[in-house]
Amino acid sequence: MIFETVRSMIAKQLKADEASITPETRLVEDLKADSANVMIMIMDLEDKFGIMVEDDQIMKMKTVGDVVAYIESHQ
């Protein structure tokens, strides 16, 4: 459930093919997200899931799976 929601939000924001996004998909290398994209994505995810992402944790999120794991552990 969380993965599907995150995948949909990332695909919409980055105009990527949702079907091609897996937990192993890298945000920067594979999806070409820049720092502004990542910040917007994090703010959207914070709103959607009612969490706060610490700034030092953002840099550790390299893959879609990393984002999902963070959300799962902070809900």
C-alpha positions, 0 to 999 in steps of 0.5 A: 500500500505505501509503496504503491502510493509513493510510486504513484506520487513520484511518477506524477511529480517526475513525469515518469512511467509508474510501471517502471518504478520499483523499490530498487529504482534510484531517485537521482540516477534512474529518475533524474530527480534533482534536489528541488524535486526531492524536497518537493517529494519529501514535503508531499510525502510528509503531508500525505503520511503525517510524518516529519522527515529529518534533513539528515535523513533525506540524503540517505534516501537513495532509492524508492525502497529507502523512502518507503522504509522510512515512511513505514518506520515513522508512522 
